[in-house]
Amino acid sequence: MFLRLRHFLLALIAVAICAGQVVADERKFRLYAPPALIESGVLKYMLPRFSLKTQVRIELVDDPAQADASFGTEGIAVFQGLGQRWHFAVPDGGHPGALRFGEWIGSEVGRRTVVGFEVDGTALFSLPSQDQAVAEAATYDGDAVAGRIKARGLCGRCHVVVAADRMNAIGSTPSFFALRSLGNWEDRFAAFFALNPHPAFTQVEDVTDPFPVDRPSPIVPVALTLDDLEAIIAYVAALEPADLGAPLDHQ
């Protein structure tokens, strides 16, 4: 009797472990992209935004045979640029996370993200047809209260995050209120860790690479998760934008 009960419990544990692995695997998939697409910077811009909304992480791999999904010349056309049309493919019976990414990149939010990527003010990618990305009202699922606390603790060293601290930040850095007044404020915050000088001292869990051994952070690192970032964005969304006046009229 004892042995039968022991075997039954071991079987239950094994099932639970396998179930846990399936759930974990659904939250992370492997993606292959050609070097040209990676070097363009669009994936660093795009993938964190998908993960921020879905909590599904993406690992880039060098071998398409080891990938759960891939960008290339086969599959569904999703955007064009760099002299070619880019397709996204997921094998039959594909990974749930990869299928979800495919749905996202074909959605209005995903399309808007792709066409919104710019280098030196120039968009590198467009939609694969004459259709234009349709803007849709943004929603913010993060905890704005937690975002205020996290932003004040991490970002308040340089930026004015709350009005009460307006005399305590570095004068050369824009306040959150000033940044909120910009048309692309959400993009700036969602990808802040990739914008100088932040990469030198910022770590986003499951997104950024560790600091090189020979180039550690010059200050106490800013460390946060995608949940933290989503909360900060929700907080910033609720701020009253600073009135920066009318644009300069150059003669």
Backbone torsions as a table, in degrees:
resi	resn	phi	psi	omega
1	MET	NA	-46.7	-179.5
2	PHE	-61.1	-42.1	-178.8
3	LEU	-65.6	-40.1	179.3
4	ARG	-63.5	-42.0	179.3
5	LEU	-64.6	-41.4	179.6
6	ARG	-62.1	-44.5	179.5
7	HIS	-63.8	-38.2	179.2
8	PHE	-63.9	-43.0	179.9
9	LEU	-66.4	-41.1	178.2
10	LEU	-62.1	-38.7	178.4
11	ALA	-64.4	-40.6	178.5
12	LEU	-63.1	-41.1	179.1
13	ILE	-63.0	-43.4	-179.8
14	ALA	-62.2	-42.0	178.6
15	VAL	-63.0	-41.9	-179.4
16	ALA	-64.0	-40.6	179.4
17	ILE	-64.6	-44.6	179.5
18	CYS	-62.7	-40.9	178.8
19	ALA	-63.4	-40.6	178.5
20	GLY	-63.5	-37.6	178.8
21	GLN	-67.5	-37.6	178.3
22	VAL	-63.7	-45.1	178.9
23	VAL	-60.7	-44.2	-179.3
24	ALA	-63.3	-41.7	-179.0
25	ASP	-64.6	-32.7	179.6
26	GLU	-66.9	-18.9	-178.8
27	ARG	-94.7	5.6	179.6
28	LYS	-155.2	131.5	176.0
29	PHE	-138.0	164.3	-176.4
30	ARG	-101.1	134.1	-176.4
31	LEU	-124.9	133.8	173.2
32	TYR	-105.1	137.9	174.1
33	ALA	-141.9	140.5	178.2
34	PRO	-60.1	151.5	-178.7
35	PRO	-52.5	-38.1	-177.4
36	ALA	-61.6	-38.4	-179.6
37	LEU	-71.1	-39.7	178.6
38	ILE	-64.9	-46.0	-176.7
39	GLU	-66.7	-21.3	178.7
40	SER	-66.8	-24.3	-179.0
41	GLY	92.3	-5.0	-175.6
42	VAL	-67.0	-32.2	-178.6
43	LEU	-70.7	-38.3	175.9
44	LYS	-63.5	-28.2	179.0
45	TYR	-80.3	-38.1	-170.5
46	MET	-88.7	-46.5	-171.5
47	LEU	-62.4	-42.7	178.4
48	PRO	-61.6	-31.0	179.3
49	ARG	-67.7	-39.4	175.6
50	PHE	-65.2	-46.7	-179.1
51	SER	-64.3	-34.6	180.0
52	LEU	-61.5	-38.0	-177.6
53	LYS	-85.3	-29.0	-170.7
54	THR	-113.8	-16.6	-173.8
55	GLN	65.4	16.1	174.7
56	VAL	-94.4	121.8	-179.0
57	ARG	-90.0	150.8	-179.5
58	ILE	-124.9	128.4	177.4
59	GLU	-107.8	121.9	176.7
60	LEU	-78.4	134.6	178.7
61	VAL	-125.1	155.2	-176.6
62	ASP	-85.6	-20.9	-174.5
63	ASP	-110.0	116.4	-179.4
64	PRO	-61.1	-24.9	179.5
65	ALA	-68.1	-21.7	-179.2
66	GLN	-97.5	3.4	-173.6
67	ALA	-95.9	152.0	174.3
68	ASP	-88.3	-14.6	178.9
69	ALA	-160.5	162.9	-177.1
70	SER	-153.9	151.9	168.3
71	PHE	-98.8	140.9	178.8
72	GLY	175.5	-138.1	-176.3
73	THR	-105.4	0.9	-179.6
74	GLU	-121.5	152.9	179.7
75	GLY	108.3	-151.9	-178.4
76	ILE	-92.3	130.1	178.1
77	ALA	-67.7	126.3	-176.0
78	VAL	-118.3	-31.2	175.2
79	PHE	-164.7	170.8	178.3
80	GLN	-136.0	150.7	-178.9
81	GLY	163.0	168.6	-177.0
82	LEU	58.5	29.6	176.1
83	GLY	82.2	13.4	179.3
84	GLN	-155.3	169.0	174.6
85	ARG	-97.7	130.5	-176.0
86	TRP	-101.1	135.1	179.6
87	HIS	-116.2	155.6	177.4
88	PHE	-121.0	129.6	-175.6
89	ALA	-129.4	138.5	173.6
90	VAL	-127.5	127.8	-179.8
91	PRO	-59.2	159.1	177.0
92	ASP	-56.1	141.0	-177.0
93	GLY	65.8	36.4	-169.8
94	GLY	-65.6	167.8	179.8
95	HIS	-62.9	133.9	-178.5
96	PRO	-56.7	-39.9	179.7
97	GLY	-66.6	-38.5	178.9
98	ALA	-67.5	-39.8	177.4
99	LEU	-63.9	-37.9	178.8
100	ARG	-66.5	-38.2	177.2
101	PHE	-65.0	-39.0	177.9
102	GLY	-61.6	-39.9	176.8
103	GLU	-65.6	-40.7	-178.1
104	TRP	-65.7	-45.0	-175.8
105	ILE	-69.0	-20.6	175.8
106	GLY	-91.6	-5.4	-179.9
107	SER	-81.7	170.8	179.6
108	GLU	-63.5	-38.3	179.5
109	VAL	-65.5	-45.5	179.9
110	GLY	-64.4	-42.1	179.8
111	ARG	-64.7	-40.9	179.0
112	ARG	-63.9	-35.5	178.9
113	THR	-64.9	-45.3	-178.0
114	VAL	-63.4	-49.3	-176.7
115	VAL	-73.5	-15.0	178.7
116	GLY	-84.0	-9.0	179.4
117	PHE	-72.9	128.0	-178.3
118	GLU	-133.1	151.1	171.8
119	VAL	-124.2	118.9	-177.1
120	ASP	54.2	39.4	176.5
121	GLY	81.7	3.2	-178.2
122	THR	-114.6	126.8	177.2
123	ALA	-72.0	131.1	-178.3
124	LEU	-93.7	-20.4	-173.6
125	PHE	-130.3	152.2	176.9
126	SER	-137.8	174.3	179.2
127	LEU	-72.6	155.9	-176.5
128	PRO	-76.5	5.7	176.7
129	SER	-140.9	-169.9	179.8
130	GLN	-80.5	-5.6	179.3
131	ASP	-63.7	144.3	176.8
132	GLN	-103.9	144.3	176.7
133	ALA	-61.7	131.7	-179.3
134	VAL	-95.2	125.0	179.3
135	ALA	-69.3	138.7	176.5
136	GLU	-129.0	153.4	-176.7
137	ALA	-62.5	130.9	-178.6
138	ALA	-80.8	144.2	174.6
139	THR	-121.4	150.2	-175.1
140	TYR	-126.8	114.1	-174.5
141	ASP	-92.2	-8.2	-176.9
142	GLY	-71.5	165.9	177.9
143	ASP	-85.9	104.4	-175.7
144	ALA	-63.7	-33.6	179.5
145	VAL	-66.7	-46.0	176.8
146	ALA	-64.8	-35.2	178.9
147	GLY	-63.6	-38.3	178.0
148	ARG	-62.2	-44.5	-179.3
149	ILE	-65.5	-46.4	-177.9
150	LYS	-65.2	-42.9	-178.9
151	ALA	-65.8	-40.6	-179.4
152	ARG	-64.3	-37.9	-178.7
153	GLY	-75.4	-38.3	-175.9
154	LEU	-92.6	-42.0	-172.5
155	CYS	-97.4	-17.2	-175.7
156	GLY	-68.5	-9.2	176.2
157	ARG	-66.1	-28.9	-176.3
158	CYS	-120.3	-36.8	-173.9
159	HIS	-106.2	153.9	167.6
160	VAL	-80.3	114.2	-176.8
161	VAL	-99.6	-37.5	176.6
162	VAL	-125.8	150.6	-174.5
163	ALA	-58.3	-32.1	-176.6
164	ALA	-66.5	-18.8	-177.0
165	ASP	-102.2	18.7	-171.9
166	ARG	-62.1	-16.8	-179.5
167	MET	-100.2	2.1	-171.5
168	ASN	-108.6	-1.1	-175.4
169	ALA	-99.8	176.3	176.4
170	ILE	-76.9	125.5	-173.2
171	GLY	-61.8	-26.4	-176.4
172	SER	-83.3	-7.1	-179.9
173	THR	-99.7	139.8	-179.0
174	PRO	-70.3	147.0	176.2
175	SER	-74.7	162.5	175.2
176	PHE	-61.9	-30.4	-179.0
177	PHE	-69.6	-39.3	177.2
178	ALA	-68.2	-42.7	178.5
179	LEU	-63.6	-35.1	-179.9
180	ARG	-65.1	-22.6	-178.6
181	SER	-79.3	-11.2	-178.3
182	LEU	-79.8	146.0	-178.2
183	GLY	-63.4	-29.0	-178.7
184	ASN	-108.0	31.5	-175.2
185	TRP	-58.2	-40.0	-177.0
186	GLU	-64.3	-41.7	177.9
187	ASP	-62.6	-40.8	-179.4
188	ARG	-62.4	-43.1	-178.9
189	PHE	-73.0	-40.0	-178.0
190	ALA	-65.2	-28.3	-178.3
191	ALA	-117.3	22.2	-174.2
192	PHE	-58.6	-32.9	-176.2
193	PHE	-66.8	-16.4	178.8
194	ALA	-99.4	-3.1	-178.1
195	LEU	-101.4	131.4	-179.7
196	ASN	-59.6	142.9	6.0
197	PRO	-94.4	10.5	-170.5
198	HIS	-59.4	-36.8	-177.6
199	PRO	-57.5	-25.5	-176.6
200	ALA	-71.1	-19.6	-175.5
201	PHE	-141.1	13.1	-176.0
202	THR	-116.7	137.4	176.1
203	GLN	-129.6	122.6	174.8
204	VAL	-110.1	119.9	-175.1
205	GLU	-54.8	130.7	178.6
206	ASP	68.3	10.1	-179.9
207	VAL	-123.6	-57.9	-176.0
208	THR	-87.7	153.7	176.0
209	ASP	-77.6	152.3	176.2
210	PRO	-60.2	155.5	176.6
211	PHE	-63.1	139.8	174.9
212	PRO	-59.1	146.5	-178.0
213	VAL	-58.5	-37.3	-177.4
214	ASP	-87.6	-0.2	179.2
215	ARG	-138.2	70.0	179.2
216	PRO	-69.6	167.9	179.1
217	SER	-61.0	134.4	-179.9
218	PRO	-74.2	-14.6	178.3
219	ILE	-133.8	176.9	174.8
220	VAL	-58.9	121.7	-172.4
221	PRO	-60.6	149.5	170.0
222	VAL	-92.1	111.0	-176.7
223	ALA	-118.4	127.8	-180.0
224	LEU	-153.1	168.1	178.3
225	THR	-106.3	172.3	176.4
226	LEU	-65.2	-31.7	175.1
227	ASP	-63.6	-41.2	177.3
228	ASP	-60.6	-44.1	-178.0
229	LEU	-64.9	-40.4	178.5
230	GLU	-63.9	-37.9	178.1
231	ALA	-66.2	-40.5	179.1
232	ILE	-63.7	-42.3	179.4
233	ILE	-63.6	-39.0	177.7
234	ALA	-63.4	-37.7	177.4
235	TYR	-65.8	-46.4	-178.3
236	VAL	-63.9	-36.0	-179.4
237	ALA	-59.8	-29.3	-177.5
238	ALA	-88.1	-5.4	-178.5
239	LEU	-73.8	151.3	173.1
240	GLU	-81.0	117.4	-178.1
241	PRO	-60.5	142.6	176.4
242	ALA	-68.2	145.3	176.3
243	ASP	-87.5	104.4	-177.5
244	LEU	-92.8	5.1	179.6
245	GLY	81.0	179.5	-179.5
246	ALA	-75.6	150.2	177.6
247	PRO	-59.3	150.7	178.1
248	LEU	-66.9	138.9	178.8
249	ASP	-101.3	102.8	-177.5
250	HIS	-81.2	132.6	179.5
251	GLN	-93.4	NA	NA
